[in-house]
């Protein structure tokens, strides 16, 4: 080991004594080695990107298979929910009829057992007794109709319960199939999550800084504007880094900064266009349409009643601009599709992506809450908005062929 420093000391005068032509040649060789290393790094990055695209396509296919099971679960869930609401409404009417009829039951029982005695119990002239008899007959008719109504409501409750009991096995079978497909997809998502952590790039870092700015915004419009402003700042910083490295003639730093600039400035996605339907973000029927009247005014988005634990997928290819809780929207995803278009997906229970991740159309991004279709009441819904340059637009033309 001691011989190596000695050799370097002996060689130093020879290096120093090298001719200008030799020094130029050595510098060119060092430059060529550096460029070769940069190319090797770029090739590895390209291979990793290609592998990520291949795995993303696999996740899209798995999500499509899961969607088939979720469509069955959604249909069964809707049917069970409707039957549960029907049964609850019939039970409520039954209770109301029984409550209204309750005070008359003692009189009805006495009339049935002692009709004459009941009439004679109140002294008065004969014509009053005749009128009383007519009133009592009318009352008996009313009681009979009410009793028939009670029997009909009871029959409706029992019929809805029988139909729901018959539908529940189909729901459970659909949910079991959904669970199997979801478990397979979850394994792929976890592998993707680990891979993304290892391959974080400048675009991811820039997107997360932008998402942090957006989280402090007071509306979706200002959140999107904050993210766009943060992206502009990141692009300017990289341009400054490139100019500084070029002035200092640091080739490796210039190459690295240019690569980061390409990552940050690359289009988020191909954009979306009316008539070219995007992928439906979740299984289930639409329960609120664009422009529908709400307490806050006309709806600026649409809502889907997803099946329990329904998988939410990206409706377009792009980059996740925001993923997390936001104001009254709950857990929210903002997907930058490119071309100034952003899809907003709100109401999720679990996120499978983070700000900065790139996704393909149809790739899973999160999961809806669980709920019991047999329990009447409001159920979780996925709220979907499409915004162009921050302004909400009707998503129907983009989803029309699938609604």
C-alpha positions as CSV (number, residue, x, y, z in Angstrom):
1,X,0.0,0.0,0.0
2,X,2.9,2.4,0.8
3,X,4.2,1.9,-2.8
4,X,1.2,3.6,-4.4
5,X,1.8,7.1,-2.9
6,X,5.4,6.8,-3.9
7,X,4.5,6.0,-7.5
8,X,2.2,9.0,-7.6
9,X,4.9,11.3,-6.3
10,X,7.3,10.0,-8.9
11,X,4.7,10.4,-11.7
12,X,3.7,13.9,-10.7
13,X,6.7,15.6,-12.4
14,X,5.9,13.6,-15.5
15,X,2.3,14.8,-15.6
16,X,3.3,18.3,-14.9
17,X,5.9,18.1,-17.7
18,X,3.3,16.9,-20.2
19,X,3.0,18.9,-23.4
20,X,0.0,21.2,-24.0
21,X,-1.2,18.7,-26.7
22,X,-1.0,15.9,-24.2
23,X,-2.8,17.9,-21.5
24,X,-5.6,18.7,-24.1
25,X,-5.8,15.0,-25.0
26,X,-6.1,14.0,-21.3
27,X,-8.8,16.7,-20.8
28,X,-10.7,15.3,-23.8
29,X,-10.4,11.8,-22.5
30,X,-11.8,12.9,-19.1
31,X,-14.6,14.8,-20.9
32,X,-15.4,11.7,-23.0
33,X,-15.5,9.5,-19.9
34,X,-17.8,11.9,-18.2
35,X,-20.2,12.0,-21.2
36,X,-20.1,8.2,-21.4
37,X,-21.1,8.1,-17.7
38,X,-23.9,10.6,-18.3
39,X,-25.2,8.5,-21.2
40,X,-25.1,5.4,-19.1
41,X,-27.1,7.1,-16.4
42,X,-29.6,8.3,-19.0
43,X,-29.9,4.8,-20.5
44,X,-30.6,3.4,-17.0
45,X,-33.2,6.1,-16.4
46,X,-34.8,5.3,-19.8
47,X,-34.9,1.6,-19.0
48,X,-36.4,2.3,-15.6
49,X,-39.1,4.5,-17.2
50,X,-39.9,1.9,-19.7
51,X,-40.2,-0.7,-17.0
52,X,-42.5,1.6,-15.0
53,X,-44.7,2.1,-18.0
54,X,-44.9,-1.7,-18.5
55,X,-45.9,-2.2,-14.9
56,X,-48.4,0.7,-15.0
57,X,-50.0,-1.0,-18.0
58,X,-50.2,-4.2,-15.9
59,X,-51.9,-2.2,-13.1
60,X,-54.4,-0.7,-15.6
61,X,-55.3,-4.2,-16.8
62,X,-55.7,-5.5,-13.3
63,X,-57.9,-2.5,-12.4
64,X,-60.0,-3.2,-15.5
65,X,-60.6,-6.8,-14.3
66,X,-61.5,-5.5,-10.9
67,X,-63.9,-3.0,-12.5
68,X,-65.9,-5.9,-13.9
69,X,-66.4,-7.4,-10.4
70,X,-67.2,-3.9,-9.0
71,X,-69.9,-3.3,-11.6
72,X,-71.6,-6.5,-10.4
73,X,-71.1,-5.3,-6.8
74,X,-72.4,-1.9,-7.6
75,X,-75.5,-3.2,-9.2
76,X,-76.2,-5.6,-6.3
77,X,-75.4,-2.8,-3.8
78,X,-77.8,-0.4,-5.5
79,X,-80.5,-3.1,-5.6
80,X,-80.1,-3.9,-1.9
81,X,-80.0,-0.2,-1.0
82,X,-83.2,0.4,-2.9
83,X,-84.9,-2.6,-1.2
84,X,-83.7,-1.4,2.2
85,X,-85.1,2.1,1.6
86,X,-88.4,0.5,0.4
87,X,-88.6,-1.6,3.5
88,X,-87.8,1.3,5.7
89,X,-90.5,3.5,4.0
90,X,-93.1,0.7,4.4
91,X,-92.2,0.2,8.0
92,X,-92.5,3.9,8.6
93,X,-95.9,4.1,7.0
94,X,-96.9,1.0,9.0
95,X,-95.9,2.7,12.2
96,X,-97.8,5.9,11.3
97,X,-101.0,3.9,10.5
98,X,-100.7,1.9,13.7
99,X,-100.2,5.1,15.8
100,X,-103.2,6.8,14.2
101,X,-105.4,3.7,14.7
102,X,-104.3,3.0,18.2
103,X,-106.8,5.3,20.1
104,X,-109.7,3.8,18.1
105,X,-108.9,0.2,18.9
106,X,-110.7,0.1,22.3
107,X,-113.9,1.5,20.7
108,X,-113.6,-0.9,17.8
109,X,-113.3,-3.8,20.2
110,X,-116.4,-2.7,22.2
111,X,-118.4,-2.2,19.1
112,X,-117.5,-5.6,17.8
113,X,-118.6,-7.2,21.1
114,X,-121.5,-5.0,22.3
115,X,-122.8,-2.9,19.4
116,X,-126.3,-2.4,20.9
117,X,-125.1,-1.6,24.4
118,X,-122.6,0.9,23.0
119,X,-125.3,2.8,21.2
120,X,-127.7,2.7,24.2
121,X,-124.9,3.7,26.6
122,X,-125.5,7.4,25.6
123,X,-129.1,8.5,26.5
124,X,-131.0,10.6,24.0
125,X,-133.9,10.7,21.5
126,X,-134.3,7.8,19.0
127,X,-133.3,10.0,16.0
128,X,-129.9,10.6,17.7
129,X,-129.5,6.8,18.1
130,X,-130.2,6.4,14.4
131,X,-127.6,9.0,13.5
132,X,-125.2,7.5,15.9
133,X,-125.7,4.1,14.3
134,X,-124.9,5.7,10.9
135,X,-121.8,7.3,12.3
136,X,-120.6,4.1,13.9
137,X,-121.1,2.2,10.7
138,X,-119.0,4.8,8.9
139,X,-116.4,4.5,11.6
140,X,-116.4,0.7,11.2
141,X,-115.8,1.1,7.5
142,X,-112.9,3.5,8.2
143,X,-111.5,1.1,10.7
144,X,-111.8,-1.8,8.2
145,X,-110.0,0.3,5.5
146,X,-107.3,1.3,7.9
147,X,-106.9,-2.4,8.9
148,X,-106.6,-3.3,5.3
149,X,-103.9,-0.6,4.8
150,X,-102.0,-2.0,7.8
151,X,-102.1,-5.4,6.3
152,X,-100.9,-4.1,3.0
153,X,-98.0,-2.1,4.6
154,X,-97.0,-5.2,6.6
155,X,-97.1,-7.3,3.4
156,X,-94.9,-4.6,1.7
157,X,-92.3,-4.8,4.5
158,X,-92.2,-8.6,4.4
159,X,-92.0,-8.6,0.6
160,X,-89.1,-6.1,0.6
161,X,-87.3,-8.2,3.2
162,X,-87.8,-11.4,1.2
163,X,-86.4,-9.7,-1.9
164,X,-83.5,-8.3,0.0
165,X,-82.7,-11.7,1.5
166,X,-82.7,-13.1,-2.0
167,X,-80.4,-10.3,-3.3
168,X,-77.9,-10.4,-0.4
169,X,-76.2,-13.7,-1.5
170,X,-75.5,-12.1,-4.9
171,X,-74.1,-9.1,-3.3
172,X,-71.8,-11.1,-1.0
173,X,-70.6,-13.2,-4.0
174,X,-69.8,-10.0,-6.0
175,X,-68.0,-8.5,-3.0
176,X,-66.0,-11.7,-2.5
177,X,-64.9,-11.6,-6.2
178,X,-64.1,-7.9,-5.8
179,X,-62.0,-8.6,-2.7
180,X,-59.9,-11.2,-4.5
181,X,-59.2,-8.9,-7.5
182,X,-58.5,-6.0,-5.1
183,X,-56.0,-8.0,-3.1
184,X,-54.1,-8.8,-6.3
185,X,-54.1,-5.2,-7.4
186,X,-53.0,-4.0,-3.9
187,X,-49.8,-6.2,-4.2
188,X,-49.0,-4.5,-7.5
189,X,-49.7,-1.1,-6.0
190,X,-47.4,-1.7,-3.1
191,X,-44.6,-2.8,-5.4
192,X,-45.1,0.3,-7.4
193,X,-45.0,2.5,-4.3
194,X,-41.6,1.1,-3.3
195,X,-40.3,1.5,-6.8
196,X,-41.5,5.1,-6.9
197,X,-39.7,5.9,-3.7
198,X,-36.5,4.6,-5.1
199,X,-36.9,6.5,-8.4
200,X,-38.0,9.9,-7.2
201,X,-37.0,12.6,-9.6
202,X,-36.9,16.4,-9.9
203,X,-40.5,16.5,-11.2
204,X,-41.7,14.7,-8.0
205,X,-39.9,17.1,-5.8
206,X,-41.3,20.1,-7.6
207,X,-44.8,18.6,-7.6
208,X,-44.7,18.1,-3.8
209,X,-43.5,21.6,-3.2
210,X,-46.4,22.8,-5.4
211,X,-48.9,20.6,-3.5
212,X,-47.7,22.1,-0.2
213,X,-48.5,25.5,-1.5
214,X,-51.9,24.3,-2.8
215,X,-52.8,22.8,0.6
216,X,-52.9,26.4,2.0
217,X,-55.3,27.7,-0.6
218,X,-58.9,28.5,0.2
219,X,-60.5,27.1,-2.9
220,X,-59.9,24.6,-5.7
221,X,-59.3,27.5,-8.2
222,X,-56.6,29.1,-6.0
223,X,-55.1,25.7,-5.2
224,X,-54.6,25.0,-8.9
225,X,-53.3,28.5,-9.5
226,X,-50.8,28.0,-6.6
227,X,-49.5,24.7,-8.1
228,X,-49.0,26.3,-11.5
229,X,-47.1,29.2,-9.9
230,X,-44.9,26.9,-8.0
231,X,-44.2,24.9,-11.2
232,X,-43.1,28.2,-12.9
233,X,-40.8,29.0,-10.0
234,X,-39.2,25.5,-10.2
235,X,-38.7,25.9,-14.0
236,X,-37.0,29.3,-13.5
237,X,-34.8,27.9,-10.7
238,X,-33.6,25.1,-13.0
239,X,-32.9,27.6,-15.8
240,X,-30.8,29.6,-13.4
241,X,-28.9,26.5,-12.3
242,X,-28.1,25.7,-15.9
243,X,-26.9,29.2,-16.7
244,X,-24.7,29.1,-13.5
245,X,-23.2,25.7,-14.4
246,X,-22.5,26.8,-17.9
247,X,-20.7,29.9,-16.7
248,X,-18.5,27.7,-14.4
249,X,-18.0,25.2,-17.3
250,X,-19.2,22.3,-15.1
251,X,-20.4,19.9,-17.8
252,X,-21.8,17.3,-15.4
253,X,-23.8,19.9,-13.5
254,X,-25.1,21.3,-16.7
255,X,-26.2,17.8,-17.9
256,X,-27.9,17.1,-14.6
257,X,-29.7,20.4,-14.5
258,X,-30.9,19.9,-18.1
259,X,-32.2,16.5,-17.3
260,X,-34.1,17.8,-14.3
261,X,-35.4,20.6,-16.5
262,X,-36.8,18.1,-19.0
263,X,-38.5,16.2,-16.1
264,X,-40.1,19.3,-14.7
265,X,-41.2,20.9,-18.0
266,X,-42.4,17.7,-19.6
267,X,-46.2,17.8,-20.3
268,X,-48.2,16.3,-17.5
269,X,-50.3,14.4,-20.0
270,X,-51.8,14.5,-23.4
271,X,-54.8,16.6,-22.3
272,X,-58.5,15.7,-22.8
273,X,-60.9,16.6,-25.6
274,X,-64.7,16.5,-25.8
275,X,-65.9,13.5,-27.8
276,X,-62.9,11.4,-26.9
277,X,-64.3,9.8,-23.8
278,X,-62.0,9.4,-20.8
279,X,-62.1,6.4,-18.5
280,X,-64.9,6.4,-15.9
281,X,-63.2,7.0,-12.5
282,X,-65.3,4.6,-10.5
283,X,-68.0,1.9,-10.9
284,X,-71.6,2.8,-10.0
285,X,-74.5,5.0,-11.1
286,X,-74.4,8.8,-11.4
287,X,-76.4,10.3,-8.5
288,X,-75.8,14.0,-9.2
289,X,-75.4,15.6,-12.6
290,X,-73.7,18.8,-13.7
291,X,-75.9,21.8,-13.1
292,X,-78.2,20.0,-10.8
293,X,-79.7,22.3,-8.0
294,X,-77.9,22.0,-4.7
295,X,-77.9,24.0,-1.4
296,X,-74.7,25.8,-2.7
297,X,-76.2,26.5,-6.1
298,X,-75.9,24.6,-9.4
299,X,-73.6,21.6,-9.2
300,X,-70.2,22.2,-10.8
301,X,-69.4,18.5,-11.0
302,X,-71.0,15.1,-11.0
303,X,-71.2,12.4,-8.2
304,X,-71.0,8.6,-8.5
305,X,-72.5,6.2,-5.9
306,X,-69.6,3.8,-5.9
307,X,-69.8,0.2,-4.4
308,X,-68.3,-0.4,-1.0
309,X,-64.5,-0.2,-1.2
310,X,-64.8,0.7,-4.9
311,X,-61.5,1.3,-6.7
312,X,-61.0,4.8,-8.1
313,X,-58.9,5.0,-11.3
314,X,-57.3,7.9,-13.2
315,X,-59.7,9.1,-15.9
316,X,-56.8,10.4,-18.0
317,X,-53.1,10.0,-18.2
318,X,-51.1,12.7,-16.4
319,X,-49.4,13.7,-13.2
320,X,-50.8,13.8,-9.7
321,X,-50.7,17.4,-8.7
322,X,-52.3,17.0,-5.3
323,X,-53.3,14.1,-3.1
324,X,-54.5,14.6,0.5
325,X,-57.2,16.2,2.6
326,X,-58.5,19.6,1.3
327,X,-61.0,21.8,3.1
328,X,-64.6,20.4,3.0
329,X,-63.9,18.0,0.1
330,X,-62.3,15.4,2.4
331,X,-59.6,13.2,0.8
332,X,-58.9,14.8,-2.6
333,X,-56.9,14.1,-5.8
334,X,-56.1,16.7,-8.4
335,X,-54.9,15.1,-11.6
336,X,-53.1,17.3,-14.2
337,X,-54.1,15.9,-17.6
338,X,-52.2,18.4,-19.6
339,X,-53.5,21.2,-21.8
340,X,-54.7,23.2,-18.9
341,X,-57.2,20.4,-17.8
342,X,-57.4,19.0,-14.2
343,X,-59.7,16.3,-13.0
344,X,-60.7,16.7,-9.3
345,X,-61.7,13.5,-7.5
346,X,-63.0,13.9,-3.9
347,X,-64.5,11.6,-1.3
348,X,-61.9,8.9,-1.2
349,X,-61.0,6.9,1.9
350,X,-57.5,5.7,0.9
351,X,-54.9,7.1,-1.5
352,X,-52.6,4.9,-3.6
353,X,-50.6,7.8,-5.1
354,X,-48.7,10.9,-4.0
355,X,-48.2,14.3,-5.5
356,X,-45.7,14.0,-8.4
357,X,-46.6,10.4,-9.4
358,X,-47.3,9.9,-13.1
359,X,-50.3,7.7,-14.0
360,X,-51.8,6.1,-17.0
361,X,-55.5,6.4,-17.8
362,X,-57.2,3.7,-15.9
363,X,-54.5,3.3,-13.3
364,X,-55.7,2.9,-9.7
365,X,-55.3,6.0,-7.5
366,X,-57.4,5.2,-4.4
367,X,-60.2,3.4,-2.7
368,X,-63.7,4.6,-1.7
369,X,-65.1,4.0,1.9
370,X,-66.9,0.9,2.9
371,X,-70.6,1.0,3.6
372,X,-73.5,-1.3,4.2
373,X,-76.1,-1.4,1.4
374,X,-78.7,-2.9,3.7
375,X,-78.6,0.2,5.9
376,X,-80.8,3.0,4.6
377,X,-79.4,6.5,4.6
378,X,-76.9,8.6,2.6
379,X,-74.0,6.6,1.2
380,X,-70.5,7.7,0.1
381,X,-70.1,9.2,-3.3
382,X,-67.2,10.1,-5.5
383,X,-67.4,13.7,-6.5
384,X,-65.8,14.5,-9.9
385,X,-65.0,17.9,-11.4
386,X,-63.2,18.8,-14.6
387,X,-61.5,22.2,-14.6
388,X,-59.9,24.0,-17.5
389,X,-57.5,26.7,-16.5
390,X,-58.9,26.5,-13.0
391,X,-62.6,27.0,-14.1
392,X,-65.1,24.1,-13.8
393,X,-66.5,22.8,-17.1
394,X,-69.2,20.3,-17.7
395,X,-67.5,16.8,-17.7
396,X,-70.4,15.2,-19.5
397,X,-69.0,15.7,-23.1
398,X,-65.8,14.0,-22.0
399,X,-67.7,11.1,-20.4
400,X,-70.9,11.1,-22.5
401,X,-70.3,7.8,-24.2
402,X,-69.9,6.1,-20.8
403,X,-72.6,7.8,-18.7
